[in-house]
C-alpha cells in the first residue's frame, strides 16, 4: 500500500531536521480541528518505524462555551490513537485586554503552554499543523498591515524549535486525508466569524484573488514567503556581524558606535538596529515605526536625543553612540500565570 501523501510530507520534514530517529521526542499541538488531527495521525504513522516518541498537547483557551468539549474530544482521540496527551486551560479573554486583542493573546498563551510542555517532556521540537493556506493568509494579513520583507516571509517550516511539516500542503489535502482515514475532528464556529481579519482574508480576499487574478494564489504567496525568508536569513547574518562590530562598552544597557551603523546601507542599518533590539530585550511590540524612528535618530546623531521603546526601554544618543537602556521585557518582571494545568 502506498504511503499517504501527508505521512510522506511529515516524514520528509522530520528527516530534513534530523528528528526522525529513536530516542527523540516531539510535542504536537492538538486543537481538535482538522489540521491538527490530520497532522497528529500522520505524525504517528511517520514516527512508528524509527521509534520517534510523540506527545500531544491541547490547550483550552476558554473562549467558547463548548471549549471543554474540544478538550474531551482530544482526550478520547488520543486514547484511541494511543498517544499521551498533556492538557491545559487558560483564561484568554483576561489577557486579551492587555495584549490588544483575543487573537494575539491566544497565540502568546498557546506558545507559552506548548513550550512548557516541550521542556517538561524533553522534546526536541514542537510540531504545528499550519498549512500552505495558513501561510498565504498570513502573508496577505501582513501585507495589508504594511509589513516589510521580514514580516512577509511569514512562517518558517523550521526555526530551530517549531516544525511545520504541512507548510507546503494545501488544506484540501488535509481534508482528503481525514476522509480517507475516517478521522473525526471538531469545527470551530469562530473560524467563520469575519470580525477577525484572518477569516476575512480566508473567506473573502483569497477567493476573490483566485477567481479574478490567480487560481494558484496560495502557492504563489507561499513561494514569495520562502524566497523572502531565504533572503532575510542572509541579511540578518550580515546585520549580526555589523552590530557586533558596532558594539561598544557601556556602564549599563547596550551601546553601539553610530559611525559604524551610519556607514552601512540603510536597509542593512535598519536590520542591524532590529538585531540590537532583539538582543537587548527582544522584539515583542517592536514595530516598523520603532525601527524607522530609531534609524532616523541614529542618522541624525544629535547628542541628548531620546526615544522611548517597547518594554520600558529607551534609546538615546550620547558621544557618538546609540545607547539602549531600561528593563528587559523578556525577564525579571511579573506576569499573570498564562495557563492552568
ABEGO torsion letter per residue (X at the ends): XBBBAAAAAAAAAAAAAGABBBGBBBBBBBAGBAAAAAAAAAAAAAAAAAGBBBBBBBBBAGABAAAAAAAAAAAAAAAAAGBBBBBBBBBAAAAAAAAGEAAAAAAAAAAAAAAAAAAAAGBABBBBABBAAAAAAAAAAAAAAGBBAAAAAEBBABAGABBBAAAABBAAAAAAAAAAAGBBBBBBAAAABAABAAAAAAAAAAAAAAAAABAAAAAAAAAAAAAAAAAAAAAAAAAAAAAAAABBBBABEBBBBAAAAAABBAAAAAAAAAAAAAABGEABGBBAAAAAAAAAAAAAGBBGBBBBBBGGBBBBBBGGBBBBBEBBAABGBBBBBABBX
